[in-house]
Amino acid sequence: MTHSSTIFKTYLSLGISFVTLFLCSINIQAQTRITHQKGLPIPVNEDIIQARVFAAACAPATALRDLEWNNVRALIENGGTLWYDRAIDKGAHMVPKDEGVSVVYGGALWLGGISPDQQLKLAAVKYRNSGNDFWPGPLTNTGEAEVSESTCQQYDHFTVSYRSDAMRHRQYHDAVAAGTDEEDFPEGYIMPPYFSDYPAHGSPALEQDFYLAPFLDYNGNGEYDPNNGDYPWYDFLQQIDCKERRREDIVPLYGDQNYYWIFNDKGNIHSESQGEPIGMEIRAQAFVFSTNDEINNMTFYNYVLINQGTQTLTETYFAQWVDSDLGGHVDDYVGCDVRRGLGYSYNGDQFDEATSYSLGYGLHPPAMGVDFFEGPYQDADGYDNPLTTNFSDAVDSLGIPYEGIGIGYGDGIIDNERYGMRKFLYYNWNYGVNGQPTISSHYYNYMRGFWKNNQRMAYGGDGINVSTGADLDIAADYMFPGDTDPHRWGTNGINVDDWSEFETGNPSG
């Protein structure tokens, strides 16, 4: 989970990698009914259900695709969720992709912050079985941050592109410009059909941003025209210096295969989190590389978050929520590596059994991890904030002690610092104070490292109960860090013993 401020028309880019090695980051009124998900009853607010029926707004997103270019098959949806097949109620991030074993049960983006009038604005989903907080399409850019039903329908899809197609398109038009196209392309060249449908531009008539999906403007006229050399922008010419890139700069497409989509949190009522909408437009990428090393077992995600509303949000948090069922879910543990900025899940023993929700990995199961490697920019302060192992210097100078929990620190460049993982916790599969979130404040508290009752996560045990070994006098930013925080960054410099879920004695699962 990462923390920042977000201002009207601010652009934030988040990078997340999913590794086959976990992250990051009620009082129900009216009559309720119960739906079932993974063996747990989920309360559904009937007032919100009725509001959705009668609201003249966007219907829930329906688009979904499998990302399967390398050794992974990962299901992604246009409604803010990842890796969960709602049709069959099973995890859908298979590694290896042909064996049918999922390393995770589901994932989603959470975000929230405080408005100038001290109101919580938040969007978050889990499985989308009990509601929606996100809908397809871009928002208006005049401050109202609105979206029409027709726009939602228009953008309920993914744009799939390939780095190799962009490179060949560039090579062809370079050859045309040099007069060598007949020699270099003796059999001619046919442009990929999807280049013509690429969502490079929004509609000014609908008050949308003119520039949406990134493209290389080959002839420099400011408009996307693939017939004259423009193409979906993969930076294979290495025009970007990542260290010098600013938050306002265009983010290119990544990967060998890329799925691009645009969604928002204003299409309808937030019936999952019950939160007040932000006015956030999200331009998302899911991408993979086909390699012969560990990257072949990874998927990657990038989110450009654009606050199209008029309110500056402070105390803003972004989190990658993960239900980390590693194969069979009954024998799993979670933890985090503070130095690497990595959350992970691992099996509690040497054999991973199958369950009704997933096949098991059997003997010697893998671990699974999520790395929040390129978070939002730290607020500009005119300094190159340091990377230093001196705890006091890191705190006083807004720096970091470990290279893995941020980028741009101590590199000689001013105000290019970006957060990594700043919080890590898990909650139980019940409705206790450290159980399932059901209202917006619960989601927000978890992103901040607080429990549902506003109690700060404590170091040790289960993070809340003294009887389990939790020390309520020591606040913790990272749950189950093991021995990965030697400078005690997560306990404000207080010296503590190592802490893992396995050593705490929690039952696995």
Order of alpha helices (4+ residues) and beta strands (2+ residues): beta-beta-beta-beta-alpha-beta-beta-beta-beta-beta-beta-beta-beta-beta-alpha-beta-alpha-alpha-beta-beta-beta-beta-beta-beta-beta-beta-beta-beta-beta-alpha-beta-beta-alpha-beta-beta-alpha
